[in-house]
Amino acid sequence: MPNSARLSTPIAKPKIAVTRDLADSVQARMEELFEASLNRADIPMTPEQLHDAMQDIDVLVPTVTDDINADLINGAGDRLKLIANFGTGVDHIDLKAARARGIMVTNTPGVFTDDTADMTMALILSVPRRFAEGEKLVRSGKWEGWKPSGMLGHRIGGKTLGIIGMGRIGQAVAHRARAFGLRIIYHNRRRLPEHLEQMLGAEYRGDLDALIQDSDIITLHSPHNAETHEMINAKRIAAMKNDAYLINTSRGEIVDEEAMITALEKGEIAGAGLDVYTHEPAVDPRLLALKNVTLLPHVGSATFEGREASGERVIANIRIWADGHRPPDQVLDGWM
């Protein structure tokens, strides 16, 4: 159905509930356009608070920190007809339950592509060169000055970068990595068109295990779902080169965290750069103790520009839906 097709009776001023504190400009616009309930305290809502919020609204605006599960969706009021997610990933929303209740789901794809790719490239550079470890050394007051053998790391030029998941972010990482002289191989559900492979300088690997064995650095850019849950398991981590690095800026659940930590502790892989974790915001204390791991607090999308653009995309989706039309960012998995 085309975007302009009428879906339902227009709603002049939909009632919405926003679960986290967004950019001031975004929330000001929401208050102009909608009957908006905001969370300016920015404290994550409990399941009970989410349940109460979902009783008498037209639209819920959640974020990745909210577990919008089947119980919450099934317990929502009949008025709720749109979940307008702030962010691209929707693994925290039970899409099947939403479809069964006739609740549309939208997201904000593309707005964080460059931000996440920039940070991924920073980790690809930082981890082999031990930049984070060096920064901590300087701050500790224990640095004794330059030494010919001090803080040696590995150059990345000429190394093989294995990209798992070649969507928008994976392609943006490949574009950046090529400029640093990395050889790029990738695995994806669907092979890219030949002209795009040539533009990115990327070679396709249909066999994920072969990519893992061939890569000096592996970076993950797949969505989290049933198929990708712990896709990087103990067997695949064991197949990595001993001097290889693992970068994860996607979702923590894609990696078997226990197996990764064991491999890092034993020196079976050289290091890791992580922006996401299995049990966020909790971080396994064993990771905190490892010098060969760079840890970031889920900041892949943390730019003023990106967060404002995502909020504006949420507003656009709500307005188009409220006008009775299909939003441009409807999540179609389970709808078609």
Backbone torsions as a table, in degrees:
resi	resn	phi	psi	omega
1	MET	NA	129.2	-179.2
2	PRO	-66.1	158.1	-176.7
3	ASN	-60.0	-28.9	-175.4
4	SER	-81.0	-8.0	-177.4
5	ALA	-67.2	136.3	179.9
6	ARG	-70.4	129.3	-179.1
7	LEU	-103.3	-39.2	-174.1
8	SER	-158.6	177.7	177.1
9	THR	-67.7	130.3	-179.5
10	PRO	-59.4	149.7	176.8
11	ILE	-115.6	118.5	-173.4
12	ALA	-61.2	-47.6	-178.3
13	LYS	-142.7	85.8	-176.2
14	PRO	-61.9	148.7	176.1
15	LYS	-91.7	124.8	-176.0
16	ILE	-126.5	154.0	173.4
17	ALA	-124.5	126.3	-179.5
18	VAL	-107.6	127.0	-169.5
19	THR	-84.1	-20.5	179.9
20	ARG	-133.9	165.8	-179.1
21	ASP	-78.5	118.4	-178.7
22	LEU	-100.9	-177.5	179.3
23	ALA	-57.4	142.7	-177.5
24	ASP	-55.8	-42.5	-178.7
25	SER	-63.6	-36.2	180.0
26	VAL	-68.9	-45.9	-177.6
27	GLN	-68.8	-34.0	176.7
28	ALA	-63.3	-41.3	178.3
29	ARG	-67.2	-38.5	177.2
30	MET	-61.2	-40.9	-179.9
31	GLU	-68.3	-29.1	175.7
32	GLU	-69.7	-42.5	-170.1
33	LEU	-91.6	-30.0	-171.5
34	PHE	-126.6	167.4	167.1
35	GLU	-87.2	94.4	-166.0
36	ALA	-106.1	131.3	171.0
37	SER	-105.5	116.4	-173.6
38	LEU	-107.9	162.7	178.7
39	ASN	-119.3	72.0	-175.3
40	ARG	-68.5	-19.9	176.4
41	ALA	-70.8	-20.4	177.9
42	ASP	58.4	31.2	173.7
43	ILE	-94.0	126.5	-179.3
44	PRO	-52.1	134.6	-178.4
45	MET	-75.9	141.4	176.7
46	THR	-75.0	163.0	175.3
47	PRO	-55.6	-36.2	179.9
48	GLU	-67.2	-40.9	178.3
49	GLN	-67.1	-39.0	176.6
50	LEU	-63.7	-43.5	178.6
51	HIS	-57.7	-46.9	-179.3
52	ASP	-64.3	-40.3	-178.4
53	ALA	-65.2	-28.5	-174.5
54	MET	-87.9	6.3	-176.0
55	GLN	-80.7	-35.1	-172.2
56	ASP	-139.5	52.4	178.0
57	ILE	-133.8	160.4	174.5
58	ASP	-90.7	-32.3	-172.8
59	VAL	-138.0	133.9	171.0
60	LEU	-106.8	133.8	177.6
61	VAL	-115.4	89.9	-179.6
62	PRO	-93.5	174.5	174.3
63	THR	-128.8	-178.5	-177.4
64	VAL	-61.4	-21.1	-178.0
65	THR	-79.7	-6.7	-177.1
66	ASP	-101.8	127.4	176.4
67	ASP	-92.2	93.3	-179.1
68	ILE	-90.1	81.6	-172.8
69	ASN	-90.1	-179.7	-176.1
70	ALA	-62.3	-37.6	-179.8
71	ASP	-61.9	-43.5	179.1
72	LEU	-66.0	-43.2	-178.6
73	ILE	-66.0	-43.4	-179.8
74	ASN	-68.4	-24.8	179.9
75	GLY	-93.6	3.0	-178.9
76	ALA	-74.0	156.4	176.3
77	GLY	-67.2	157.8	-177.8
78	ASP	-64.4	-19.8	-177.7
79	ARG	-70.8	-27.0	-176.7
80	LEU	-69.2	118.6	-178.4
81	LYS	-130.3	-3.0	179.4
82	LEU	-144.7	131.3	168.8
83	ILE	-111.2	105.6	-176.6
84	ALA	-99.2	90.3	-173.0
85	ASN	-69.6	138.1	173.4
86	PHE	-90.7	98.9	-176.5
87	GLY	128.3	167.7	-176.2
88	THR	-83.8	-50.4	-175.5
89	GLY	-66.4	138.6	179.4
90	VAL	-125.7	22.7	-179.9
91	ASP	-70.3	-11.2	177.4
92	HIS	-90.4	2.3	179.3
93	ILE	-117.0	131.1	177.5
94	ASP	-79.2	95.7	-175.6
95	LEU	-65.8	-35.1	179.8
96	LYS	-64.6	-43.9	179.0
97	ALA	-65.9	-38.1	178.7
98	ALA	-63.8	-44.0	179.8
99	ARG	-61.8	-42.4	-179.0
100	ALA	-62.1	-30.0	179.2
101	ARG	-90.6	-0.6	-178.3
102	GLY	72.8	28.7	179.9
103	ILE	-101.9	121.6	178.2
104	MET	-77.3	148.4	177.1
105	VAL	-123.4	133.2	173.5
106	THR	-124.8	162.6	176.2
107	ASN	-138.0	-168.4	-177.9
108	THR	-130.1	71.2	-175.5
109	PRO	-71.2	147.8	170.6
110	GLY	89.2	-23.2	-172.5
111	VAL	-73.5	-22.6	-178.5
112	PHE	-105.8	9.4	-174.5
113	THR	-57.0	-55.9	-176.3
114	ASP	-67.4	-37.4	179.8
115	ASP	-61.2	-46.8	-178.2
116	THR	-69.6	-38.5	178.9
117	ALA	-65.3	-39.5	177.2
118	ASP	-59.7	-46.1	-178.2
119	MET	-68.1	-38.0	177.1
120	THR	-60.2	-44.3	179.5
121	MET	-64.1	-36.2	176.9
122	ALA	-61.1	-40.6	178.1
123	LEU	-69.8	-38.7	177.8
124	ILE	-59.3	-35.8	176.6
125	LEU	-78.3	-42.8	-169.9
126	SER	-69.8	-43.6	-171.7
127	VAL	-67.8	-51.2	178.7
128	PRO	-63.7	-30.9	-178.7
129	ARG	-89.0	-4.0	174.9
130	ARG	64.0	34.7	-176.6
131	PHE	-63.2	-43.7	-178.7
132	ALA	-64.3	-39.7	178.3
133	GLU	-63.8	-40.0	178.5
134	GLY	-66.6	-39.1	178.2
135	GLU	-61.7	-42.0	178.2
136	LYS	-65.1	-36.5	179.4
137	LEU	-62.5	-44.7	179.3
138	VAL	-62.4	-45.0	-179.2
139	ARG	-65.1	-28.4	-177.6
140	SER	-71.4	-16.7	-176.6
141	GLY	79.7	7.9	-177.2
142	LYS	-100.3	0.5	-180.0
143	TRP	-69.0	130.5	-175.6
144	GLU	-103.7	11.3	179.7
145	GLY	99.0	175.5	-176.4
146	TRP	-64.6	138.5	175.4
147	LYS	-136.5	145.1	178.7
148	PRO	-57.8	-29.2	-178.4
149	SER	-111.1	14.4	-175.6
150	GLY	-85.2	135.5	173.6
151	MET	51.7	43.6	-180.0
152	LEU	-71.5	136.6	175.2
153	GLY	-128.2	-158.5	-179.2
154	HIS	-121.1	138.1	173.3
155	ARG	-72.0	153.7	-178.8
156	ILE	-101.6	-19.2	178.3
157	GLY	-59.0	131.0	-179.4
158	GLY	87.7	-10.3	178.0
159	LYS	-80.2	163.6	179.9
160	THR	-100.0	121.1	177.1
161	LEU	-99.5	120.8	176.5
162	GLY	-98.9	116.0	-179.8
163	ILE	-101.7	121.0	178.5
164	ILE	-105.7	109.4	-174.5
165	GLY	101.4	100.6	-173.3
166	MET	-111.8	51.0	172.2
167	GLY	-84.3	-150.3	-177.6
168	ARG	-57.2	-48.6	-175.6
169	ILE	-70.9	-43.5	178.4
170	GLY	-57.6	-41.9	178.6
171	GLN	-67.0	-39.4	178.8
172	ALA	-65.1	-36.4	176.1
173	VAL	-66.2	-43.2	179.1
174	ALA	-59.7	-42.1	179.0
175	HIS	-59.2	-43.2	179.4
176	ARG	-71.2	-42.8	-175.3
177	ALA	-64.9	-33.3	-180.0
178	ARG	-60.6	-36.2	-179.9
179	ALA	-67.0	-20.3	179.5
180	PHE	-95.3	8.0	175.5
181	GLY	80.8	18.8	177.9
182	LEU	-83.1	141.7	169.2
183	ARG	-81.0	132.2	-171.5
184	ILE	-115.4	124.4	169.9
185	ILE	-123.0	154.0	-176.3
186	TYR	-146.3	155.8	173.3
187	HIS	-125.3	136.3	-178.4
188	ASN	-152.2	157.8	176.9
189	ARG	-59.7	-37.2	178.4
190	ARG	-125.9	137.0	178.6
191	ARG	-69.9	142.3	177.7
192	LEU	-71.5	156.1	173.0
193	PRO	-58.7	150.4	-174.8
194	GLU	-59.0	-39.5	-178.2
195	HIS	-65.7	-31.9	178.6
196	LEU	-73.7	-39.2	175.1
197	GLU	-58.5	-43.0	-179.3
198	GLN	-66.0	-40.5	179.9
199	MET	-63.2	-39.0	-178.2
200	LEU	-87.3	-12.0	-175.5
201	GLY	65.4	38.0	-173.9
202	ALA	-112.6	137.4	178.3
203	GLU	-106.2	132.3	-177.1
204	TYR	-79.9	140.0	172.6
205	ARG	-126.2	107.3	179.0
206	GLY	-71.0	-23.4	-179.6
207	ASP	-97.9	108.7	-178.6
208	LEU	-60.2	-40.2	-177.8
209	ASP	-64.1	-36.2	177.8
210	ALA	-66.3	-40.2	177.2
211	LEU	-60.6	-44.9	-178.6
212	ILE	-60.9	-41.3	-179.0
213	GLN	-69.2	-29.7	-175.4
214	ASP	-89.1	-14.0	-169.2
215	SER	-88.7	141.3	171.0
216	ASP	-88.5	-30.7	176.0
217	ILE	-135.5	132.5	178.7
218	ILE	-117.3	129.6	178.0
219	THR	-124.9	136.1	-170.8
220	LEU	-104.9	129.6	-179.6
221	HIS	-142.9	37.7	177.8
222	SER	-100.6	148.3	173.6
223	PRO	-69.2	155.9	176.2
224	HIS	-89.7	122.5	175.1
225	ASN	-151.8	-173.5	-177.2
226	ALA	-60.7	-34.1	-177.6
227	GLU	-73.1	-34.5	-175.5
228	THR	-99.9	-1.2	-179.3
229	HIS	-60.2	122.7	-177.0
230	GLU	49.3	38.8	175.7
231	MET	-58.5	-37.4	174.9
232	ILE	-90.8	84.5	-173.7
233	ASN	-94.1	-176.9	-176.5
234	ALA	-58.7	-40.0	-179.3
235	LYS	-64.0	-42.8	-178.2
236	ARG	-73.5	-34.9	175.6
237	ILE	-64.4	-39.3	178.4
238	ALA	-65.1	-25.9	-179.2
239	ALA	-81.4	-11.8	178.6
240	MET	-68.2	154.0	174.9
241	LYS	-63.5	150.3	179.3
242	ASN	-64.1	-25.1	-179.7
243	ASP	-105.0	21.9	-179.6
244	ALA	-93.6	158.6	-178.5
245	TYR	-121.1	145.8	179.0
246	LEU	-115.2	126.8	179.3
247	ILE	-116.5	127.7	178.6
248	ASN	-132.2	110.2	174.7
249	THR	-120.3	18.4	-176.0
250	SER	-100.1	-85.4	175.9
251	ARG	-143.0	138.9	-178.1
252	GLY	-61.3	-32.4	-174.5
253	GLU	-71.0	-9.3	178.0
254	ILE	-71.3	-22.3	-176.9
255	VAL	-109.6	138.9	169.0
256	ASP	-72.2	96.3	-171.8
257	GLU	-62.0	-38.3	179.6
258	GLU	-61.4	-45.5	-179.9
259	ALA	-66.4	-38.2	179.0
260	MET	-64.0	-44.7	-179.2
261	ILE	-62.6	-43.0	179.0
262	THR	-59.9	-44.7	-179.4
263	ALA	-65.2	-38.2	178.3
264	LEU	-67.1	-42.9	-179.4
265	GLU	-64.1	-36.5	-177.2
266	LYS	-86.8	-3.8	-177.6
267	GLY	73.4	20.8	179.9
268	GLU	-77.8	-20.3	165.5
269	ILE	-131.3	157.6	-168.8
270	ALA	-78.0	-31.3	-177.5
271	GLY	175.5	178.8	-179.4
272	ALA	-149.4	151.3	172.0
273	GLY	-123.4	117.2	-170.5
274	LEU	-125.5	133.5	172.5
275	ASP	-115.5	-6.0	-176.4
276	VAL	-137.7	155.0	-173.5
277	TYR	-142.9	158.5	-175.0
278	THR	-66.3	-37.3	-174.2
279	HIS	-120.9	46.3	-179.5
280	GLU	-55.1	143.0	2.4
281	PRO	-84.1	3.2	177.6
282	ALA	-70.2	136.1	176.4
283	VAL	-120.1	129.7	-178.3
284	ASP	-55.1	125.5	-178.1
285	PRO	-58.5	-24.2	178.0
286	ARG	-66.8	-32.7	175.6
287	LEU	-67.0	-39.4	-179.9
288	LEU	-61.6	-28.1	-176.1
289	ALA	-86.1	-9.4	-174.5
290	LEU	-88.7	128.0	178.9
291	LYS	-77.0	-22.9	-175.6
292	ASN	-92.3	22.9	179.4
293	VAL	-129.4	130.4	172.4
294	THR	-100.2	125.0	-174.5
295	LEU	-115.1	128.4	176.8
296	LEU	-122.7	152.5	-174.0
297	PRO	-90.6	58.6	177.2
298	HIS	50.9	61.8	-176.2
299	VAL	-116.0	19.7	-178.9
300	GLY	-56.4	-33.8	-178.5
301	SER	-105.9	12.0	-169.9
302	ALA	-84.4	70.3	169.5
303	THR	-126.6	150.0	177.2
304	PHE	-57.5	-43.6	-176.3
305	GLU	-64.5	-44.3	-178.0
306	GLY	-66.9	-43.3	-178.3
307	ARG	-67.4	-36.8	176.7
308	GLU	-67.4	-41.7	179.3
309	ALA	-63.3	-38.2	178.4
310	SER	-65.0	-43.0	178.1
311	GLY	-62.8	-40.3	177.9
312	GLU	-64.1	-34.9	178.5
313	ARG	-68.3	-39.1	175.3
314	VAL	-59.0	-47.4	-179.8
315	ILE	-59.4	-44.5	-179.7
316	ALA	-61.7	-43.1	179.3
317	ASN	-62.1	-42.8	-180.0
318	ILE	-65.5	-44.3	-177.6
319	ARG	-63.4	-44.0	-179.8
320	ILE	-65.8	-41.1	177.1
321	TRP	-64.2	-44.3	-178.8
322	ALA	-64.6	-26.6	176.3
323	ASP	-77.7	-3.3	177.3
324	GLY	93.8	13.4	-178.0
325	HIS	-113.7	167.8	179.6
326	ARG	-78.7	124.5	179.1
327	PRO	-65.3	149.3	-179.0
328	PRO	-66.7	-24.7	-174.6
329	ASP	-108.5	31.4	175.9
330	GLN	-61.6	133.6	176.6
331	VAL	-79.1	114.1	-171.2
332	LEU	-89.4	-11.9	178.5
333	ASP	-60.4	115.8	-179.3
334	GLY	92.1	-3.6	-179.5
335	TRP	-106.4	-20.0	-176.6
336	MET	-123.3	NA	NA
